[in-house]
Amino acid sequence: MEERRKQIGRRSLLKASGIVAASGAFGSLWALVAGAGTSAKARKRARWIRSVGRPTLGETTTEYKRFSGNDIFTIYRQLKDQRDGAGSFEAEQASKAKRLAAWTAEKKPGYSLPDRQLSEGGFTVMHSAKPGSGLLSWTRPAAPTAEESLPQRYIASPEEMANTVKAAARLYGAGLVGIAPMNEAYVNLQVPHREPPRKDHPEKDASQKNQHPMVQRQEREHPSGEHSLAPHRDGEHQIGERGKDQLQTVQPPQDKDIVFEDTDVPAVTDAKFVIPRKMKWVVAIAIPMDLDLLSRAPTALGDAAAALGYSHSAFVVASLAVFIRGLGYEAIPCVNDTAQSIPFAVDAGIGELSRLNKLVTPEFGAAVRLCKVFTDLPMALDKPVDFGLVEFCKTCRKCAEACPSRALSFDDEPSFKTRGPWNNPGHKAWFEDSYKCYEYWQKTGTGCGVCLTSCPYTKGDQAWVHEAVKATASIAPAADGVFRVMDNAFGYGKQHDPEQWWTKDHSDRRG
Amino acid sequence: MANATDVFTITIRKRSWWFWALAGLWLLLEVLILQTALASARESEYRAAAISWIAAIVLAAAGVFAWLRRGQPRRPSESRGQQ
């Protein structure tokens, strides 16, 4: 009898092992069944990414209004002087420039000259993308002559139009594309003018050396003593000439209002940016960033991932705008400028709003840059998505713990409580302290991005297990805690060695 | 050396359905973990790759052990009819 019991016990053990194995394998099976083959090239999304009627997070109240358009780069400068006294911003910039120069001279990993120039090279396209002009022009390059006429309008069903535009956007380099309705509340009130460096103020000019490209012009110092001047991102036009200290600076425009008017074509005048009210569609686009580079942040190498993301964004929206205009419609290409990209991306179903207070996509996690094109081309709209992210964020908190400046929220639930003038009140979110975040940027001398790579949804697309985990998390929030623990145990989200990037085999890297 | 008069008994035992189901799951998991190990190394996630390799080896060993263990003839006392 005892032997019989032993036999049953062994069988039970094997059966129990089977159940455990089955639960482990369930995710992968579910992922396969749910069509989890969501490589960057896949057009159809996995079935575990459910379309829903309204966004899972970000609900608005009547308090929600158009944002000023002043981002943290502008706000920080004002607040720094208010909090730490007049001139503290300038002093901080000077100190940062000195520190960066020293790190570069001593070839600190992630800050060597090649590291920093990799970032500069990555920004090349974005540097020439100024809201409303150049690559991001709101209008056709030239008005048609009497002999010419506007192109014949391409007519098709809204669904076909949406597919056509999405296919083009994909070709140009978009990772994810969705169509959202225009919402005027998401459009900024102004295109802010950034103060250019002043030639008559050498101290101030020096203080801006080696500053992050998002903020100011960068003046690069070469060991040879040569200077080359990188063009500013926006707000001014500068012509760089290696070996010369001369600048040709065109007087930048002042702050300009963004207005909606009943006109046929978009316009940029000396006083304002005009968006025609007939532009009721927004093509929201996510550009995946190079995760290998981003995982080396916070360094200049990490910056290079963001730089490339911006340049790719500018290229994609500029190309798509030309494509749409060629179909006989109007198009306004925007990167970070003109409007808030995240709410449009949420409405277009590209991803969900996360604890980062940034968009997290099911395919690329938080490692994306967002951009958009406004148009009057009628297209079928996409719906917001739910893949279990908000519930996951409630349990996870990995980004908040990883943030070196403790800028992210540890709150259990999202709320309407904002944390500073950089937040737009009237919507529900996990609000961040952007001042702390940007203050940390001054210490690193570059951007950060640690939160982006720490997110358990930010993973490469090669390992099937990530798809299995995401698919399971979308239907079983009870497993979120286990996945968070496993993510840590496997060492995901940690900074990779910046030095190793240069010695890696890059032969299989595609541009 | 066996004599011509020796009698040999070959027992062919049918494995139960759940054993085959378990074997299928084992194979699926093994493939998944091995793929994770290889892919993680390609993605420079070396800790994940190392853990996955260890898990794959342990699981493979467990699978082989279970297969061989189930394939061994039962002692008479383990048979159902000889309680």
Interface residues (C-beta under 8 A of the other chain):
Chain A: M1 E3 R4 Q7 L14 K15 S17 G18 A21 A22 G24 A25 S28 L29 L291 D292 S295 K459 G460 Q462 A463 W464 V465 A468 A489 F490 G491 Y492 K494 H496 Q500 K504
Chain B: W18 F19 A21 L22 L25 W26 L28 L29 L32 I33 Q35 T36 A39 S40 R42 E43 S44 E45 Y46 R47 A48 I51 A66 S77 E78 R80 Q83
